[in-house]
Amino acid sequence: MEHFTSFDGLNLAYSDEGQGFPVLCLAGLTRNSRDFDYLVPHLPPVRLICPDYRGRGASDWSDDPSTYSWDTEARDVIDLLDHLNIQKTAILGTSRGGLIAMYLAATAKDRLSGICFNDIGPEISHAGLERIKGYVGQPPPYSSQQEMAAAMPEHSTAFRDVPATRWLQEVQRRTIQTPEGLALNYDPKLRDTLNTPVAQPAPDLWPLFDATIGLPLALIRGANSDTLTEPTAAKMQRHRPDMIFANIPDRGHVPFLDEAPAVAAITNWLEACQ
């Protein structure tokens, strides 16, 4: 991993591998740059940049958890592109990463050459959001990564036909093994960013999605997703009939991206971006 310094002095980590057309991979809320390891062997030759957001992975935690926000993380993304002297990039955004990509489409569209959304859209279902709130910031109640991996099928029923080795890889990406048990590999204060008052209405993100007009788009959806519903995905297609779409069987939130339909959609999207 390499590092650069954020505007507020944090040491932020990223990987930068390959050559050619730049593709920036933005992970989910509590995830990190390792999120895209499964996809890498299936990609055509590209320059793949995968950052760890502030407070995640190998990046510094912030003393001010209010900076764990879309606008700050989007600023970090632009600063990383400037650090690497990249004027324009395609963005593959998983969950939180797709929201950041939409924000950038509205605020820095000239820096984007296309967006691929992984199981995220302008509307996040209540069920999915409540499930996410239930685990963010909570230390896993397991003594080892092997124990947690063995429990994953029971707690991830939206996913089917996932080998035990894949669940172990997932757990290894999300946790740190300590003598006392498992610890999170992100700042638990990320939970604070989800605790908005119940009475506060959800922001209307459709204007951000509509800001993508003119950019090649793709949408990968887990067919069993509780976060991106079928009606929302259909509405996204109505707004952007040209958007490449793949609905991945036996997957929830979020697909691993090495599934054959996901690889095909991403490959076609990359061709459209260049």
N, C-alpha and C positions, 0 to 999 in steps of 0.2 A: 504494500500500500504506500502511496505517496500522500503528501499533505500540503495544504495551503492555509493561510491565515484569513479568517473571516473579518468582516468590517469591525466586529466588536471583540476581536482578539482570540477567538477560539481556533484551535488546531483541528482542521477538518480533513478527514481521510477520503481518498478516492483511488480507484485503479484506472489505468489508462493503457489499454492493450490493443494491438493490431494497427493497421494503417488503412487509409482511404476515407470513405464516407463516414462522418462522425455520427454515432448513435449514443445518446445519453440515456442510461437506464436508471429510473427513479423508483425506489422500493416502496413497500407499504409502510404504514404508520410506525410499527415497532420493528420493522425488518431492516435489512442492510444490503450492502452491495453483493453479498453472496446469493441473494434472491434469484439471480439470473444465471447461476452456474449451469443449471440444467439445459438452458437454451443455447449456450455458447457453442457447443459442438455442431449445432444444426444451422448456424448462421453462415451466410456468404461472407467473404472477406470484408470487414468493416473495422473502423476504429471505435472500440467499445469503451465508453467512460462510465464507471459505476461509482457514484459517491455514497459515503455513509453520511446521512443527515447529522446535524448537530444533535448530540445526546444519544446517538446510536452507534453500534459497532465500535470502530477504532477512532471515532471522533470524540472530541471533548464534550463533556456535559456543560450546559449553561447554568450559571448562577441564577439566571432569571428565566424560569420555565415559560414565561409569557412569550419568549422568543421561539418557542416550539409552535410556530404558526405558519400558515401557507405563505403569507407575504414575506416573512423573514427567510423561510427556506427557499422561496423563489429567488430572493436576492442572493442567497448563497449559491444557487445554481448559476445565475448570471455572473457572479464573481468568479466561479470556477471556470466558466467558459472564457472569461477575460484572462484569467490566469494561464489558460492553455492556448490563448490566441485563436480561439474558435469563434468565428463570426456567426455561424448558423449550424444547427444540429437537429436531427430527428430525435424525438423523445418517445421512449417506451416506458409508460407509467403504470405501475401496479398499484391499484387502490389509491392511497394517499398520493403516490407519484402522478397518477392521472389527474387528480385535483390540482396539483401544482402546475401540471402541463396546461390545463385549462386556464388557470390564472395567468400563466405566461402568454397564452394566446391572446388574452385581453390586454396585457400590459407591455409585452415585448415580442410581438408577433414577428418582427423582422429578424429575430434570432432563431426562429423555428422553420424547419423544412417539412415537418409532418409530425403527427401524434398517433401512437397506438395505445389504446386504453386496455388495461387488463382488469376486467371485472369491476369497472367503476363508471359512473356517469353523473349527470347533473342532479339526480335524485338518489339518495341513499335510503334504503328501506328502514323502517323503525326496528324491525326484527334484527336485521344485520347490525345496526348501530348499537342496540342493546346488548347483543352478544359480544361485540367488541369491547364495550364498556365493562363487561363482566370480567374480562381477563387482563386488560391493560393495567400495568403497574403491580400486578399480583405475582409474588414469587411462586414458581411452580411447586406443588405439594408432592414432589418426588425426590427420592434420595439420589437417583442417578439418571443419566440421559437414557440408558437402556430401559429403565423402568417407565420413564415417560413415553418413550417410543412405543413400548408395548401397549400403553393405554390409548394411544392416538386413534386407532380405528374406532374405539368405543365413543370417543368424544368428537370424531370427525365423520359422522355418518353420511354427510353430503359427498364424501369421497369414497369411491369403490375401486376395487382391484388395484390398490396401492401396495407394492411390496414392502415388507418390514424394513428392508435396507433404506428405502426412500424415507420412511417415517423417522428412522434414526438420523439420516442426513438433515431432515427438517429440524429435529430437536437440537442437533449440534449447531445449526445456524442461529437458533433462537435463544440458546441458554449457555451458561458457563458452569462447568462442573467445579464444585468446591468441596472441601472435606465435610462441610456441614450440609451439603445437598446442592440443589440447583439454584443458580442466581440468574437474574435477567441480564442480557447484554445490551440494555438500553436504560436510560434514566427513568425510574418509576414515576417521576413527576410528569411524564407525558400524560398520565391519567388526568392531571388537572386541566388539560386542554379540552377534554371531553365533557367536563362537568359544567355545562351551561344550564341556566335556569330552564325548567321544564316549560314554563309559559312563553319562553322566547321562541318566536317562529324561526323555522329553518330558513337560511338564506336562499334566495332564488338564484340557482347556478346556471339556469338555461341561457342567460345572456353571455356567460363565459363560454359555454359550449358553442353558441352561435358565433362567437368571435373566431372560431376555427375555420370559418368559411374561407376557401381558397387553399387550405392546407390538406394534403392527403391524410385521410384518417383510416384507422382500423379499430375494431372493437373485438376483443376476446372476452367471452362470457362463460362462466361455469354454468352448465345447464341446471345444476342444483343450487345455484347461488341464492343466499338469503339477503344479499346486499344489493346486487343489481338485479331488479326484477325483470321478468319478460316484458311487461308493459313499458317500463322505462327504456329497455333496449330497443323495443319497437318504435318508440317515440323518437329515439336518437336516429334510427334509420329513416324515419319520415323527415326529420330535419336535415339529414345528410344522406340522400339516397345513394350517393357515390361511395359511402363508407364501406370498406371491406369488413365482413362480419363472420365470425366463427363461434358457434355454440358448442362447447366442449362437453360431451357426455361424461357422466360419472365423476364430475368435478363440481366443487362448491366454490366458495370464496377463499383463495384465488387459484385458478389453474396454475400448474407448474411451468407451462409454456413449452415443454418438450413434447406435448401431445401432437400427433400428426396434423390435425386441423389447425392448431395454433401455429405450428411451424409454417404451414402453407400460407396462412393469412399474413403472418409477419414477413415472409419472403416476398409475397406480392406487394405488400405495403412498402417495403424497402425499395422495390423497383419503382414504385410510383413516386417515391420521395426524391429520387435522384434524377 
